[in-house]
Amino acid sequence: MDTKVFEEYESEVRSYCRHFPTVFTKAKGAYFYDEDGNEYIDFFCGAGAVNYGHNNPEIKKKLIEYLENDGVMHALDMYTVPKREFIQTFEEKVLKPRGLNYKIQFPGPTGTNANEAALKLARKVKKRRNVFAFMGAFHGMTLGSLALTTDKSSRGGAGVPLENVTFIPAPYMFPELDTIAYMQKLLDDDHSGIEKPAAVFLETIQAEGGIRVFEIEWLQKVRKFCDDNDILMVVDDVQVGCCRSGTFFSFERANIQPDIVTMSKSIGGYGLPLAITLFKPELDVWTPGEHNGTFRGNQLAFVAAKGGIEYMLANNIESEVRRKGEIVKEFITKEILPLDERLELRGMGLIWGIEFEKISAGLADKVIEKCFENGLIIEGAGRKNSVVKLMPPLVVEDETLIKGMEIIKKSVTEELAKL
Ligand SMILES: Cc1ncc(COP(=O)(O)O)c(C=O)c1O
């Protein structure tokens, strides 16, 4: 295994590769392969970017056909067939059946780009600069989104003050605190010192924050709070959208309609870069080119994105995620939690976190390293990275899912024995 060129020439900013020190060659479904011929089960899934599996064969066929026909590869935001077909498919197969009426914007192709667009739009519509976000949130690394992101190390890289955001304690932090009443007080109290926000930004399941699932009733109350106070509700579905939670949009379980929704990662179908910002039509106050960019709407990603939606529907991915989620919950509850009574489990659909904080935060990192040695790619999340985060591709076979969890069990057992 030769990693010298990376270590010598690639910036110190590189991160995930430090947890998985090998050189990968191939990936298929829920598996990765490296140069030395090792096979790994993938429970990281490109941080949620390959929900439909690595090199999904049905989507691949469409991509190859498009390439062989010399389809347009770059067109700025000009009209192309792949863009038309993606918009039509998204409108007819995703939005309409859910009773959702959104306009679609293609910002730059990453999650943070989608949030930057949402942020600018909300501020422009409401003519207010402040925004509410929740402690534990992760919304991206560019300056606007970074101001909404909470972890110290990410914020530390900004180099300038990150402003115009008020962080509200997430409901799990102080269960006795009514966060909705708290937000209302911030608005009503003329001595609160807090400016009325243009929007409330949230993930319905804080992923990087440690797999914190927000309750349905609380999400509904946030919706009502926004309605009552003329504030926009923005849901960041970058990581837990595209069926990860068991429904296409993560907010469906609360039966609410956010004003703005952001998506990236698996919306690109095949691990290709694509992001979208969805908003209610009356919010479309952009002037032409006001939020511009060269790589807005990757043509190949449009082909894959349409393919991803078709694949998702043909294979009942939403209900499959819910079924597989029960397998995960049962296995961890019966096989892993009993290893130490201080372990905790949180999650839904196919995003789960095992919390190690009560034993020692550093233990999660050790388990992650051990899992890699044992043939499983898995990452951490949460405060002090104390959570082992399970996020397999949604197409993972039941057998592979169980095999991966057996590796976690073995790795936790080995690391607990060292304490
Ligand atoms: C909820 C959420 N929002 C935004 C982002 C940023 O996406 P990107 O890394 O594509 O900029 C992420 C990335 O993990 C995320 O999890």
The ligand as an SDF file (V2000), in Angstrom:
LIG
                    3D

 16 16  0  0  0  0  0  0  0  0999 V2000
  -26.8100   18.3490    7.1080 C   0  0  0  0  0  0  0  0  0  0  0  0
  -25.6830   18.7860    6.2230 C   0  0  0  0  0  0  0  0  0  0  0  0
  -25.7510   19.9630    5.6130 N   0  0  0  0  0  0  0  0  0  0  0  0
  -24.7690   20.3850    4.7960 C   0  0  0  0  0  0  0  0  0  0  0  0
  -23.6360   19.6250    4.5860 C   0  0  0  0  0  0  0  0  0  0  0  0
  -22.5580   20.1400    3.7020 C   0  0  0  0  0  0  0  0  0  0  0  0
  -22.5220   19.4240    2.5100 O   0  0  0  0  0  0  0  0  0  0  0  0
  -21.2140   19.4880    1.6030 P   0  0  0  0  0  0  0  0  0  0  0  0
  -20.1480   18.7610    2.3520 O   0  0  0  0  0  0  0  0  0  0  0  0
  -21.6040   18.7840    0.3470 O   0  0  0  0  0  0  0  0  0  0  0  0
  -20.9180   20.9210    1.3890 O   0  0  0  0  0  0  0  0  0  0  0  0
  -23.5160   18.3880    5.2060 C   0  0  0  0  0  0  0  0  0  0  0  0
  -22.3260   17.5620    5.0140 C   0  0  0  0  0  0  0  0  0  0  0  0
  -22.0780   16.5870    5.6740 O   0  0  0  0  0  0  0  0  0  0  0  0
  -24.5660   17.9480    6.0600 C   0  0  0  0  0  0  0  0  0  0  0  0
  -24.5060   16.7890    6.6980 O   0  0  0  0  0  0  0  0  0  0  0  0
  1  2  1  0
  2  3  1  0
  2 15  2  0
  3  4  2  0
  4  5  1  0
  5  6  1  0
  5 12  2  0
  6  7  1  0
  7  8  1  0
  8  9  2  0
  8 10  1  0
  8 11  1  0
 12 13  1  0
 12 15  1  0
 13 14  2  0
 15 16  1  0
M  END
$$$$
